[in-house]
Amino acid sequence: MVIVDGVCKTFREGLRGRKVQALQGVSVSVHQGEVFGFLGLNGAGKSTTIKVLLNLIRPDVGKATILGRDVRDPSVRNRVGFLPENPYFYDYLTGEELLWFGGRASGVAKKVLKKRIPLLMEQVGLTDAGKRHLRTYSKGMVQRAGLALAIVHDPDVVILDEPMSGLDPLGRKMVGDMILSLRGEGKTVFFSSHILNDIERFCDRIGIIAKGRLRLTGKLSELVSSEDTLERLFLRSVSAEDGGQIS
Ligand SMILES: Nc1ncnc2c1ncn2[C@@H]1O[C@H](COP(=O)(O)OP(=O)(O)OP(=O)(O)O)[C@@H](O)[C@H]1O
């Protein structure tokens, strides 16, 4: 369904072109209908992996497929929804216009959008703000509008980069409920986070990445036993020797 296969990516940084090995042979697979939590510290390689999945950057080695198709295949695009880590939209659009133009750009029929936009705005708690310009929205409101935009075209796969960051408890609950309702509809959700609580509440399977290498992947229920907590597992994984995978 969502597959990252042996991906390596090196960036060059600064005037001297210092090499940064952001991904060093990362392989992840996410099955249809599951919520997969991609966990890692700052700079671990989460966003770079997501950018590879969205075909925003090309890997040096390896490949990525979604729904059985190479992510470079343009037909994949409309089947995927994406919420970036720091969404930024044109300030002078209203929330409803954002969804309208986003939906139209993804080929959604006008009559479908007329019904769908109010439902989405309600789900993300923005009904009363729908006719206001985005420049008047708070950070959390922009984040929630971004989530509605990510799913306006009813995608099969939803990729969320740190969807809870900057949200208050109510906003986090809304986003959490949305993730669960997407799972209920059989959608595949891939989301990155370093908030262990969110991962524990919403994910079926997790992957832990550290320094550009996947350290651990598996079902949350099998990985976290009564003697172990996700926090301990996470800390062990990220402090494992470079290249070492823990079981
Ligand atoms: N365009 C770029 N040029 C140079 N280095 C980059 C670039 N993008 C990412 N990196 C580096 O690659 C590594 C992985 O970055 P990435 O953004 O994937 O981490 P992350 O896990 O998403 O972190 P965070 O939780 O802070 O968002 C970091 O060392 C980062 O500095």
The ligand as a MOL file (V3000), in Angstrom:
LIG
                    3D

  0  0  0     0  0            999 V3000
M  V30 BEGIN CTAB
M  V30 COUNTS 31 33 0 0 0
M  V30 BEGIN ATOM
M  V30 1 N 17.1210 20.5540 2.3130 0
M  V30 2 C 18.0010 20.1150 3.2170 0
M  V30 3 N 19.3020 20.4860 3.1380 0
M  V30 4 C 20.2080 20.0460 4.0330 0
M  V30 5 N 19.9140 19.2080 5.0640 0
M  V30 6 C 18.6370 18.8120 5.1890 0
M  V30 7 C 17.6130 19.2480 4.2850 0
M  V30 8 N 16.4290 18.6780 4.6800 0
M  V30 9 C 16.7150 17.9460 5.7710 0
M  V30 10 N 18.0260 18.0230 6.0820 0
M  V30 11 C 18.7070 17.3420 7.1870 0
M  V30 12 O 18.3380 15.9720 7.1250 0
M  V30 13 C 18.1660 15.4480 8.4310 0
M  V30 14 C 16.7490 14.8940 8.5600 0
M  V30 15 O 15.8240 15.9800 8.5250 0
M  V30 16 P 14.2330 15.7820 8.6080 0
M  V30 17 O 13.6350 17.1170 8.3290 0
M  V30 18 O 13.8440 14.6580 7.7340 0
M  V30 19 O 14.0410 15.3730 10.1290 0
M  V30 20 P 12.6980 15.1890 10.9850 0
M  V30 21 O 12.7580 13.8360 11.6080 0
M  V30 22 O 11.5100 15.4840 10.1510 0
M  V30 23 O 12.8820 16.2890 12.1140 0
M  V30 24 P 11.8080 17.2670 12.8720 0
M  V30 25 O 11.1070 16.4170 13.8850 0
M  V30 26 O 12.6970 18.2750 13.5180 0
M  V30 27 O 10.8950 17.8420 11.8260 0
M  V30 28 C 18.4760 16.5810 9.3980 0
M  V30 29 O 19.8240 16.4630 9.7750 0
M  V30 30 C 18.2550 17.8270 8.5500 0
M  V30 31 O 19.0660 18.8800 9.0000 0
M  V30 END ATOM
M  V30 BEGIN BOND
M  V30 1 1 1 2
M  V30 2 1 2 3
M  V30 3 2 2 7
M  V30 4 2 3 4
M  V30 5 1 4 5
M  V30 6 2 5 6
M  V30 7 1 6 7
M  V30 8 1 6 10
M  V30 9 1 7 8
M  V30 10 2 8 9
M  V30 11 1 9 10
M  V30 12 1 10 11
M  V30 13 1 11 12
M  V30 14 1 11 30
M  V30 15 1 12 13
M  V30 16 1 13 14
M  V30 17 1 13 28
M  V30 18 1 14 15
M  V30 19 1 15 16
M  V30 20 2 16 17
M  V30 21 1 16 18
M  V30 22 1 16 19
M  V30 23 1 19 20
M  V30 24 2 20 21
M  V30 25 1 20 22
M  V30 26 1 20 23
M  V30 27 1 23 24
M  V30 28 2 24 25
M  V30 29 1 24 26
M  V30 30 1 24 27
M  V30 31 1 28 29
M  V30 32 1 28 30
M  V30 33 1 30 31
M  V30 END BOND
M  V30 END CTAB
M  END
